[in-house]
């Protein structure tokens, strides 16, 4: 019998890759969407839902008897953070989590697991401090956002359903996430260095991230928080230099913090100047093996993939 997996936020970058991987493993995929009249296609069933509201019968039917419910829903942090948009960032995550947790808690046949996404923004700007799942949260906006997100998920009745909280690092892929923009800037000779060169970035390849989600979904003895990052963080300046070297360009620009704040606001400053040295301690202890753990080799593969994505 085919097992079904329900995904909220399944049409985004991570969701698209995860859906394809689930389908290769013969899972039936149901995507919760905010579109009013969703149309099924590519072997995926779409179910309309309204985040923040009590679950309706259609959502209850979708979740009932499912193997796992995966919540990736949330507005993009890549936009400028006005006061109103900060509210959008909070509400989009809290509301989707509320509705999903309510549905699972009310279900007579609940899923075996709920995988509710979070992010390593939880830890805040921590310099070169080694951060594991046991490290405390930071105090900045992203930290508070992630703490609120995770606290909402903890309302799940986890005596019945296993709660897994993957904290995503910076996701690198050829067709989404941070890499295509970094590559595009380097091609145009606009790659830049930020800060003092010691800003650490904890990253993960999209394929490893999706494989890790399936790994945790199937490992019934594991629950709680897992850092989904490669075991070897990279300095942001080093990443820029590697991309430039691979395409025979130079990183010529030095981007001042004040200018970045003026152009992109608080979110851009956080993305470019913050430093987090996060390690996947619990994931490795669980026996997960990374296919992409060396940044230069990963960059070479991503460049080829990005070129092909642009051509197609």
N, C-alpha and C positions, 0 to 999 in steps of 0.2 A: 504493500500500500504506500502510495506517495505521501510523504509528510509535507505539511505546508508551513511556510515561514512568512510572517507578516512584517513588512517594513514601512515605517513612517519616514518620510524624507527620501524615498527610494528613487526619485528622479534626478537627484543631484549627482555630482561627480563620484562620490564614494558609493552612493546607492546604485548607480548604473553598473559599476564594476562588481559590486557585491551581488547584484541580481544575476549577472552573467555567470559568476562563479557558482552560486546556488543552483542555477539551472543545469550546469555541467555535472553537478552532484545529484541531479534528479529530484530536487525539491520543487514543490509548487510554490510560486511566489505571488503573494498578494500585497499590493502597495496601497497604503492609506494616503489619500491625496486631498488637498483642499479644493481641487477643481469641482465645480458644481455638477458637471455631466462628464465624468471620466469615461474614456473608451478603452476597452481591452485591446491589447495588441502584443505581438511578439511573445505569446505564451504567458503573459502576465495579466492578472486580474486586478483592476483598480476599484477601490472602494472610497467613496467620499466620506470625509469626516470633518468636524468642526472643532479644532483645538480649543480647549478651555471650557467646553460644554460636556455635560454628562453623555456617555456613549449611547448612541441609538442602536436599535436592533440589528442594523446592517453591520456595524462595527463588532457587536457582540457575536454575531454569526461568523464573521471573519476570524476573530481571535479564538473562538471556541474550538478546542481540539487541535490547535496549532502546536507545532514543535517548539517554536520560539517566536518572540516578538522583538524586533530590533528597531529602536528609535534613533534615527539620525536627524530628525527634524530640527530646524533652527535657522533663523535669518543669517545671512552672510556677515562675518565680522570684517570683511574686506572693504566695506563702505565707510564713509566718513561718520564718525561717532558724534552726532549732535545729541542734545539731551533727549529729544524725542526718539532718535534712532536707538539710543541705549535702552529705552523702554521697549522698543520692538525686539531687540536682542534678548532681553529678559523674557518678555511675554511669549515669544515664539517658542522658546525652550520649555518654560514652565507650563504653558498651556497644553502643549502636545503631550508632555509627560503626565500631566494631571489626567487627561482623557484616557490615555493608554493604561495608566495604573488603575484608574477607576474601572475600566473595562475588565482588566485581568482580575482584580479583586472581586468583581461581581460575577465572574464566569463560573458556571457549574463544571466546566471542563477546561481549566486554565492551561496555558502553555507550560512547558517544563522550565523555560527560562525567559527572562526579559533582559535584553542587552540594551542599556540606555547610555548613549554616548555622553562623554564629557571631553575635556581637553586639558593639556598640560598647562594651559593658562591658569589652572588651579593654583600652581605653585608661585606665581608672580615672578618678578625680575629678581633672580637669585645669584647672578654672577657665575662663578665657577664651582659653586656648592653642588656636590653630588646629591641628586634628588631621586628618591625611590618612592614607592607607594606609601611608605610610612611617614614621609616628610609632611610637615604642616602646610596649610594654605598660605598664600600671600595676602596682601591687603588692598591691592589695586582693583580696578573695575573688573577685569577679566577673572580675577580670583573670586570676587564676590559673585560674579555671574555663574561660575562653575560650581561654587559651593551651593548656591540656591538651586541650581539644576539637579545636583546630586541629592540634595535633601528632599526634593520633591519625589525623586525616584525611590527613596527609602521608605515612602509610604506604602510601597508594595507589600503585600502579605507574603513575605519571603519564607514563611514556614512551608508554603505550598509551592511557590515558584522561585527558582533561583534568580537572584539579581546579580548581573555582571555590569560593572561600570568601567568601560575602556576609556582611558584618557588619551586622546589622539595627540600625537605630535604634529609637526608640519608635514603634510602629506604631499609627496612628490609623485607625479605621474606625467606621462607624455601628452595627455589630453585634458588636463585640469589640475587644480591645486596651484601651488606656487611656481612650479617649474616653467611652464610655457611663457609666463611673463618675464621671469629672470632670463630665460634664453633669448626672448625677443629683444630685451634691453641690451644684452651683450652683443647680439648680431648687429644692432644699430650703433654700437660703440658707446652705449649709454650706461653700461654697468658701473656701479658706484660702490665705494666702501663706506661703512657706517660706524660711527663711534671710534673706539680706540683699537679695534681689531680683535678684542677679546670677547666679543659677544657670541655666546654659544647658541647653536640651533640644534634642537633634538628633532630629527626627521624620521620618516618612514616611507618606504616605497608603497604605492597603492596596492600592489599585489600582495606584499607581506601583510599589510593591514587587513585586507579581506580574508586572507588565509588564517590570520590570527583570530578573527571573529568566528570563523567556522571551527577552529580549533577549540576555542573556549565554549562555543555552543555545544560541542559534542563531548567535552570533558566534564562530566556531571559532578565530579568531586571538587571542581573549582568554582568559586564565586567571589564577589567583591570587586575591588579596584585592581586594574591592570594598566600599566603604562604601555601604550602601543607606540613604541619608538624603536628605532634601530639601536643596537648596542654601542654604536660609535658616533656620538654627537660630533658636529663639525662647527668650526668657527664660521660665522656668516661671511667674513671677508675671504676666508679660504674657499668657500663654496663659489663665490663670485669669481675668484681667480681661476679655479679649476674649469668653470664653464668657459671663461675667456681663453684659457690656454688650449682647450679642446677645439675651439673654433678659430684659433689664431688671431685673437683680438687682445686688446689691453684694457685693464680697468683704470681709467684715467681720472674719474671724477671722485671727489670727496664730498659727501652730502652732509651739510651742517644740520644738526638737530633742529635748530630754530626754523630753518627753511622747510624741512619735512613737516614740522608741526603746522606751519602756515599753509602748506599745500594740502596735506592729507589729514591733519588733525591728530587727535590723541591716538586713534587706532593705528595710523601709519607709524607714529613714533614707537608705539609698543611693538609692532611687528618688526621694525627694522633695528631698533636699538636695545630692546630687552635681551636678557641672556638667561638661558635655562639649560643646565646640564642634567638631563633627565635620563635615567637608566631603566630598562625593562626587566627589573629584578624578578618579579613574580612570574612573568611570562617565560623567562628562561628557566627559572626553577621548575616550572610546570613541564618543561621539555620541548618548548616550541623552537624550531630551527628557522633562522632567517635565511632567505635566499639573496637578499640585498643588504649587506652590512658594511660594505666598503664604498665610500662616497665617490671616489674617482671612477671606479668601474660602473657604478650606478648612473653617474652623470653621462658617461659615454653612451650607455643604453638609452637613457632618456632623450638625449639629443637625437639619436636615430629615430626613436619613436615619435618625437615631436615633429621632426621633418616629415615623416610619413603621414602624421595626422594633418599637418598643414596642406600637404599635397592632395590628400583625399578630401 
